[in-house]
Amino acid sequence: MIPLISILLVLASVLLIVVVFVQNPKGGGLSSDFGAAQQLGGVQRTNDFIEKATWTLAAVILVASIGLTTMMKPAKAKEQPKKEQPGGQKPGTPGQQPTQ
C-alpha cells in the first residue's frame, strides 16, 4: 500500500507542476492562446478546469502525504553493542582473568 501511495504522490506532484506552468500569472493562461475562441465561451471553462485541477491536485498531495506519514512505521533503534570493560575482559565472560 505504501508504494502505491508513493507513486500517487509523485504523479500528483508532477501533474501539479505541469498545471501551474500552463497557467499565466497575469490571469490569461490558456485563454489568451485561443484568441478568437473568446467569443465562443470555451475560455472560461478552460480557466475553471485549470483552477479546479490545481486545487484537486494540491488536495491529493496533502491527503497522500498525511496518509503516508501515518502508515509509516518508525524505525526501531538498533541495540548498542556492549563495550569491552577495561582490562580486556568482555562482559558476559565470568571467571576469566585479564592477561598482562
C-alpha positions in Angstrom: 0.0 0.0 0.0 2.9 2.4 0.8 4.4 2.1 -2.7 1.0 2.8 -4.3 0.5 5.9 -2.3 4.1 7.0 -3.0 3.6 6.6 -6.7 0.3 8.5 -6.5 2.1 11.3 -4.6 4.9 11.6 -7.2 2.4 11.5 -10.1 0.2 14.2 -8.5 3.3 16.4 -7.8 4.4 16.2 -11.4 0.9 16.9 -12.7 0.6 19.9 -10.4 3.9 21.3 -11.8 2.6 20.9 -15.3 -0.8 22.6 -14.5 1.0 25.5 -12.7 3.2 26.1 -15.8 0.2 26.2 -18.0 -1.3 29.0 -16.0 -0.5 32.6 -16.8 0.3 34.6 -13.7 -1.5 37.6 -15.2 -4.8 35.7 -15.5 -4.6 35.0 -19.2 -3.4 31.4 -19.0 -4.6 29.1 -21.8 -7.4 31.6 -22.6 -5.0 34.1 -24.2 -3.7 31.4 -26.6 -7.2 30.8 -28.1 -7.7 34.4 -29.4 -10.9 34.2 -31.4 -12.2 31.4 -29.2 -13.1 34.0 -26.5 -16.3 34.7 -28.4 -17.3 31.0 -28.2 -17.4 30.9 -24.4 -15.0 28.0 -24.0 -12.3 30.1 -22.4 -14.0 30.4 -19.1 -14.4 26.7 -18.9 -10.7 26.2 -19.6 -9.7 28.5 -16.8 -12.2 26.9 -14.4 -10.8 23.4 -15.3 -7.2 24.5 -14.7 -8.1 26.1 -11.4 -10.1 23.1 -10.2 -7.2 20.8 -11.3 -4.8 22.9 -9.3 -6.8 22.7 -6.1 -7.6 19.0 -6.6 -4.0 18.0 -7.1 -3.0 20.1 -4.1 -5.6 18.3 -2.0 -4.5 14.9 -3.3 -0.9 15.7 -2.4 -1.9 16.8 1.1 -4.0 13.7 1.8 -1.5 11.3 0.4 1.3 12.9 2.4 -0.7 12.7 5.7 -1.7 9.1 4.9 1.8 8.0 4.0 3.1 9.6 7.2 0.6 7.8 9.4 1.2 4.5 7.7 5.0 4.5 8.0 6.3 2.6 11.0 9.0 4.2 13.0 12.4 2.5 12.6 13.4 0.6 15.7 16.6 1.7 17.3 19.4 -0.8 17.0 20.8 -2.2 20.2 24.1 -0.7 21.1 26.9 -3.3 21.1 28.3 -3.8 24.6 31.7 -2.2 25.1 34.6 -4.1 26.5 35.4 -3.5 30.1 38.8 -2.1 30.9 41.4 -4.8 31.4 40.5 -6.8 28.3 37.6 -8.8 30.0 34.5 -8.9 27.9 31.2 -8.5 29.7 29.4 -11.8 30.0 32.6 -13.9 30.3 32.8 -14.6 34.1 35.8 -16.1 35.7 38.4 -15.1 33.2 41.2 -13.0 34.4 42.8 -10.4 32.2 46.2 -11.4 30.9 49.0 -8.9 31.2 
